[in-house]
C-alpha cells in the first residue's frame, strides 16, 4: 500500500492551489447569477399565505380559482420577477422580507405556505396588512406606519435592507405602545411634498394635514400623535391624498350606510388636532365607521353579522357633503350590523 501511495504521489503531486491566511476579505455572491430569471405571479392573503405561481399555471386557471383557506381573502396579487423582492407588513408592525425566488413555487389553485412556517414569534392574531414589491432599496423612499390608537411615523426604506436572520425573524417597523394597538395602514412613498395624510375615526372624525409633518424616525420608534382621539375612539384608516385636487373616499358604517365624499372637503390643518365630523351625529343609534378607503375602487365587499356578502361599486354612489350619512346599501334589521368590508385586489399583469 505504501508503495502504491508513493507512486500516486510521484505521478500526480503538484503545488498547493489554496492559501491559508490569518484574515480574509468578505466574500460576496451575486444572486443574479444563481437565480433563474422568470416572471411569476406572487400572491399574499390576509391570513399570511404566500406563494409564487408560474404564468403558465395562472393562465390555465381563472383568477377567482386561487386556492385559499375558508374565511381568508386575497390581499395582494401581481406579476413580479424572481429577481424582485417583497416586504410584508403585519398588523402588529412586523416587517418580513422575502426575495421572490425564495417564495414557494406552487400552482394557482394551491393555498400557499403560511408565513409562520418560517417566521417565528408571530402572534396568533397577526395578519398581513400591506405588501410592497420592489427591485432595489431606495434611500429616498420611506415607509409610513399608521396605528389604531392614533400614532404615526415615517421610517426610511434603507432601515429594512435584508438582514442576516430575515428567513426566520421579522424586523420591528414601529413600536406599539399598548397591547391593544395595531397598524391600520402602511404605505411606501418616495419623498413627495404634495401629499396629505387623511384620517377617519370610528366615531366619525376626519383630519387632513401634510405628510411632511410626520417625522422620519428609526424603525424601533413609536412615532408621534396622528390625531387627538376622543375617549374610546380609534383610527379606522389613513390614506395618502394629494394636497391639491379631488380625492373621492368611501365610508361604510355599521348600520350599512355607504357614503362618498372628497377628502379635500376637510380643510388642511395640523397634525394631532381633533378634526371635524364626517358623519351627522344622531342621538339614537348613531352611525359608526367600519371602513374608509379610496372612493374610486372597482368594487368592495360588505359582510354583515349573518355572513351575507354584498359587492358594491363605490362609483355608483354620488359625492355627498361632509355632514351627510350617505344611503343604505344593506338592511341592518334583516342581516345585522356590518362587521367587515373587503377590497378585493386586481391581479397586475404587465403587457
C-alpha positions as CSV (number, residue, x, y, z in Angstrom):
1,X,0.0,0.0,0.0
2,X,2.9,2.4,0.9
3,X,4.5,1.6,-2.5
4,X,1.2,2.4,-4.4
5,X,0.7,5.7,-2.5
6,X,4.3,6.8,-3.3
7,X,3.7,6.0,-7.0
8,X,0.5,8.1,-6.9
9,X,2.3,11.0,-5.2
10,X,5.1,10.8,-7.7
11,X,2.7,10.8,-10.6
12,X,0.1,13.3,-9.5
13,X,1.8,15.6,-7.0
14,X,1.5,19.3,-7.6
15,X,1.8,22.5,-5.6
16,X,-1.0,23.6,-3.2
17,X,-3.5,25.7,-5.0
18,X,-5.1,27.3,-1.9
19,X,-3.5,29.7,0.6
20,X,-4.0,29.8,4.3
21,X,-4.3,33.4,5.7
22,X,-5.0,35.0,9.1
23,X,-7.6,37.3,7.7
24,X,-9.9,37.0,4.6
25,X,-11.9,39.5,2.7
26,X,-15.7,39.4,2.7
27,X,-17.0,37.1,0.1
28,X,-19.9,38.5,-1.9
29,X,-22.0,36.3,-4.2
30,X,-24.2,37.9,-6.9
31,X,-27.5,36.1,-6.6
32,X,-28.5,37.3,-10.0
33,X,-26.0,34.8,-11.4
34,X,-27.5,32.0,-9.4
35,X,-31.3,32.7,-9.7
36,X,-33.1,31.8,-12.9
37,X,-35.0,34.8,-14.1
38,X,-38.7,34.2,-14.5
39,X,-41.8,36.3,-14.5
40,X,-44.3,34.9,-11.9
41,X,-47.5,35.8,-10.2
42,X,-47.0,36.5,-6.5
43,X,-50.0,36.2,-4.2
44,X,-50.4,37.1,-0.5
45,X,-53.5,36.5,1.5
46,X,-54.7,38.4,4.6
47,X,-54.1,35.5,6.9
48,X,-50.5,35.2,5.7
49,X,-50.4,32.5,2.9
50,X,-47.8,33.3,0.3
51,X,-46.7,31.7,-3.0
52,X,-45.4,32.4,-6.5
53,X,-47.0,30.8,-9.5
54,X,-45.8,30.4,-13.0
55,X,-47.6,32.4,-15.7
56,X,-48.5,29.1,-17.3
57,X,-50.3,27.8,-14.2
58,X,-52.0,31.1,-13.7
59,X,-53.1,31.3,-17.3
60,X,-54.6,27.8,-17.1
61,X,-56.8,28.9,-14.2
62,X,-59.4,31.6,-13.6
63,X,-58.3,34.5,-11.2
64,X,-61.1,33.6,-8.8
65,X,-59.8,29.9,-8.6
66,X,-56.9,30.9,-6.4
67,X,-56.5,28.4,-3.5
68,X,-57.4,29.9,-0.1
69,X,-58.5,28.8,3.3
70,X,-62.1,29.3,4.3
71,X,-62.5,32.9,5.7
72,X,-59.3,34.1,4.2
73,X,-59.1,36.5,1.3
74,X,-56.6,37.8,-1.3
75,X,-54.6,40.9,-0.2
76,X,-52.1,41.2,-3.0
77,X,-51.5,39.6,-6.3
78,X,-49.2,40.9,-9.0
79,X,-46.7,39.9,-11.7
80,X,-43.1,40.1,-10.5
81,X,-39.7,38.7,-11.5
82,X,-37.8,36.1,-9.5
83,X,-35.1,38.8,-9.0
84,X,-37.5,41.1,-7.3
85,X,-38.2,41.4,-3.6
86,X,-41.2,42.0,-1.3
87,X,-41.7,43.5,2.1
88,X,-44.7,42.2,4.1
89,X,-46.1,44.5,6.8
90,X,-48.2,42.8,9.6
91,X,-50.9,44.4,11.7
92,X,-48.5,44.0,14.7
93,X,-46.0,46.3,12.9
94,X,-43.6,43.5,12.0
95,X,-41.7,43.7,8.7
96,X,-41.0,40.5,6.8
97,X,-38.6,40.4,3.9
98,X,-38.6,37.8,1.1
99,X,-36.8,37.5,-2.2
100,X,-39.3,36.4,-4.8
101,X,-37.3,33.4,-5.8
102,X,-37.5,32.1,-2.2
103,X,-41.3,32.1,-2.2
104,X,-42.7,28.6,-2.5
105,X,-43.4,27.7,-6.2
106,X,-47.0,26.4,-6.2
107,X,-50.0,26.2,-8.5
108,X,-52.5,29.0,-8.6
109,X,-55.1,26.7,-7.1
110,X,-52.8,25.8,-4.1
111,X,-53.4,27.6,-0.8
112,X,-49.7,28.6,-0.4
113,X,-47.3,28.4,2.5
114,X,-48.2,30.2,5.7
115,X,-45.6,32.7,6.7
116,X,-45.4,31.2,10.3
117,X,-43.8,28.1,8.9
118,X,-40.6,30.0,8.6
119,X,-41.1,33.2,10.7
120,X,-41.0,32.6,14.5
121,X,-42.7,34.6,17.3
122,X,-45.7,35.8,15.3
123,X,-48.9,36.4,17.3
124,X,-51.9,34.1,16.9
125,X,-54.0,37.0,15.7
126,X,-51.3,38.5,13.5
127,X,-52.2,39.1,9.8
128,X,-50.7,40.8,6.7
129,X,-51.7,44.4,6.3
130,X,-49.7,45.5,3.3
131,X,-47.3,44.2,0.6
132,X,-44.6,46.2,-1.1
133,X,-42.8,44.7,-4.1
134,X,-39.5,46.4,-5.2
135,X,-36.4,45.8,-7.3
136,X,-33.9,47.6,-5.1
137,X,-33.8,49.5,-1.8
138,X,-34.0,53.3,-2.4
139,X,-32.8,55.8,0.1
140,X,-35.3,58.5,-0.8
141,X,-38.3,56.2,-0.1
142,X,-40.0,56.0,3.3
143,X,-42.4,53.6,4.9
144,X,-45.4,55.3,6.6
145,X,-47.0,53.5,9.6
146,X,-50.4,54.5,11.0
147,X,-51.8,52.8,14.2
148,X,-55.3,52.3,15.5
149,X,-54.6,54.2,18.8
150,X,-53.5,57.3,16.9
151,X,-49.8,57.1,16.3
152,X,-47.9,57.7,13.1
153,X,-44.3,57.7,11.8
154,X,-42.1,57.5,8.8
155,X,-39.0,55.3,8.5
156,X,-36.5,55.2,5.7
157,X,-36.7,52.1,3.4
158,X,-32.9,51.7,3.9
159,X,-33.6,50.6,7.5
160,X,-35.1,47.4,6.1
161,X,-32.1,46.2,4.0
162,X,-32.1,42.4,4.0
163,X,-30.9,41.3,7.4
164,X,-28.9,38.2,8.4
165,X,-31.8,36.4,10.1
166,X,-34.6,37.5,7.7
167,X,-35.6,33.9,6.9
168,X,-36.8,33.3,10.5
169,X,-37.2,36.7,12.2
170,X,-39.0,39.9,11.2
171,X,-37.9,43.4,12.0
172,X,-40.0,45.8,14.1
173,X,-41.4,48.6,11.9
174,X,-43.0,50.5,14.7
175,X,-43.1,50.3,18.5
176,X,-46.7,49.8,19.6
177,X,-47.2,51.4,23.0
178,X,-50.0,49.1,24.2
179,X,-51.2,45.5,23.6
180,X,-54.5,46.7,22.1
181,X,-52.8,48.8,19.4
182,X,-52.1,47.7,15.9
183,X,-51.5,49.1,12.5
184,X,-54.4,50.1,10.3
185,X,-52.4,51.3,7.3
186,X,-48.9,51.4,5.8
187,X,-47.5,53.0,2.7
188,X,-44.3,53.2,0.7
189,X,-43.7,56.7,-0.6
190,X,-41.0,58.5,-2.5
191,X,-40.2,61.8,-0.8
192,X,-43.3,63.6,-2.2
193,X,-44.1,67.0,-0.8
194,X,-47.6,67.2,-2.3
195,X,-49.2,64.5,-0.1
196,X,-51.5,64.9,2.8
197,X,-52.4,62.3,5.5
198,X,-56.2,61.8,5.7
199,X,-57.5,60.0,8.8
200,X,-61.1,58.9,9.7
201,X,-62.0,57.5,13.1
202,X,-64.6,55.1,14.4
203,X,-66.7,57.9,15.8
204,X,-66.7,59.8,12.6
205,X,-64.0,62.4,13.0
206,X,-61.8,63.3,10.0
207,X,-58.4,65.1,9.9
208,X,-56.1,66.1,7.0
209,X,-52.6,67.6,7.2
210,X,-49.3,67.5,5.3
211,X,-47.4,64.2,5.4
212,X,-44.3,66.4,5.9
213,X,-45.5,67.0,9.5
214,X,-44.8,63.3,10.2
215,X,-41.2,63.0,11.3
216,X,-38.8,60.4,9.8
217,X,-37.5,58.2,12.7
218,X,-35.9,54.9,13.3
219,X,-37.5,51.5,12.9
220,X,-38.0,50.9,16.6
221,X,-39.5,54.3,17.4
222,X,-43.2,54.7,18.4
223,X,-43.8,57.8,16.3
224,X,-45.9,60.8,17.2
225,X,-49.6,61.5,17.7
226,X,-51.5,61.5,14.4
227,X,-54.9,62.7,15.8
228,X,-56.4,63.8,19.1
229,X,-58.8,60.9,19.7
230,X,-61.9,61.2,21.9
231,X,-62.3,58.6,24.7
232,X,-62.9,55.1,23.3
233,X,-62.4,56.4,19.7
234,X,-59.9,54.7,17.3
235,X,-58.4,55.4,13.9
236,X,-60.2,53.2,11.2
237,X,-57.9,54.0,8.4
238,X,-55.5,56.6,7.0
239,X,-55.0,57.5,3.3
240,X,-52.3,59.5,1.5
241,X,-54.1,62.0,-0.8
242,X,-52.9,64.8,-3.0
243,X,-52.9,68.3,-1.3
244,X,-54.4,69.8,-4.4
245,X,-57.1,68.1,-6.4
246,X,-60.1,65.9,-5.7
247,X,-59.7,62.5,-4.0
248,X,-63.0,60.7,-3.5
249,X,-63.2,58.5,-0.4
250,X,-65.9,56.0,0.6
251,X,-67.2,55.4,4.1
252,X,-69.2,52.4,5.3
253,X,-70.9,52.4,8.7
254,X,-72.0,49.6,11.0
255,X,-75.6,50.3,10.0
256,X,-74.9,49.5,6.4
257,X,-74.8,53.1,5.1
258,X,-72.4,53.9,2.3
259,X,-71.2,57.5,1.7
260,X,-68.8,59.1,-0.8
261,X,-67.1,62.5,-0.2
262,X,-64.0,64.3,-1.2
263,X,-61.0,64.1,1.2
264,X,-60.2,67.7,0.3
265,X,-63.6,68.9,1.6
266,X,-61.9,68.7,5.0
267,X,-59.6,71.7,5.2
268,X,-55.9,71.1,5.6
269,X,-54.8,71.7,9.2
270,X,-52.1,70.4,11.5
271,X,-51.1,67.1,12.9
272,X,-52.6,65.8,16.2
273,X,-55.8,68.0,16.1
274,X,-59.2,66.7,16.9
275,X,-60.5,67.1,13.4
276,X,-64.1,67.6,12.2
277,X,-67.1,65.3,11.8
278,X,-67.5,63.3,8.5
279,X,-71.0,62.0,9.6
280,X,-74.0,63.6,11.1
281,X,-74.3,62.6,14.7
282,X,-77.7,61.0,15.6
283,X,-79.0,60.8,19.2
284,X,-80.5,57.4,18.6
285,X,-78.5,54.6,17.0
286,X,-75.6,56.8,15.7
287,X,-73.5,55.7,12.7
288,X,-70.0,54.4,13.4
289,X,-67.3,54.0,10.7
290,X,-66.4,50.4,9.9
291,X,-64.5,51.1,6.7
292,X,-62.9,54.0,4.9
293,X,-60.9,53.8,1.7
294,X,-60.4,55.5,-1.7
295,X,-63.7,56.0,-3.4
296,X,-62.6,55.0,-6.9
297,X,-62.0,51.4,-6.1
298,X,-63.6,49.0,-8.6
299,X,-65.6,47.0,-6.0
300,X,-65.8,46.4,-2.3
301,X,-67.5,43.6,-0.4
302,X,-69.7,44.3,2.6
303,X,-70.2,41.5,5.1
304,X,-72.9,41.6,7.9
305,X,-73.4,39.6,11.1
306,X,-75.3,36.9,9.3
307,X,-72.4,36.3,6.9
308,X,-74.3,37.8,4.0
309,X,-72.0,39.3,1.4
310,X,-72.7,42.2,-1.0
311,X,-70.4,43.6,-3.7
312,X,-70.8,47.2,-4.4
313,X,-69.2,49.6,-6.9
314,X,-68.3,52.8,-5.0
315,X,-68.7,54.9,-8.1
316,X,-72.4,54.1,-8.1
317,X,-72.7,56.4,-5.1
318,X,-72.7,60.2,-5.7
319,X,-70.3,62.5,-4.0
320,X,-72.0,63.9,-0.9
321,X,-71.2,66.6,1.5
322,X,-69.2,66.2,4.7
323,X,-72.2,66.0,7.1
324,X,-74.4,63.6,5.2
325,X,-74.8,60.0,6.3
326,X,-75.0,58.5,2.8
327,X,-77.5,55.9,1.8
328,X,-78.2,52.4,3.0
329,X,-76.7,49.5,1.0
330,X,-77.8,46.8,3.3
331,X,-80.7,46.4,5.8
332,X,-79.3,46.1,9.3
333,X,-82.7,44.8,10.6
334,X,-82.5,41.8,8.3
335,X,-78.9,40.9,8.4
336,X,-77.5,42.6,11.4
337,X,-74.7,45.2,11.5
338,X,-71.8,45.3,9.1
339,X,-68.8,43.7,10.6
340,X,-66.3,43.7,7.8
341,X,-65.5,45.3,4.4
342,X,-63.1,43.8,2.0
343,X,-61.4,45.4,-1.0
344,X,-60.6,42.6,-3.5
345,X,-57.3,43.4,-5.3
346,X,-56.8,43.2,-9.0
347,X,-54.1,41.0,-10.4
348,X,-51.5,43.3,-12.0
349,X,-50.3,41.7,-15.3
350,X,-47.8,43.6,-17.4
351,X,-48.1,43.6,-21.2
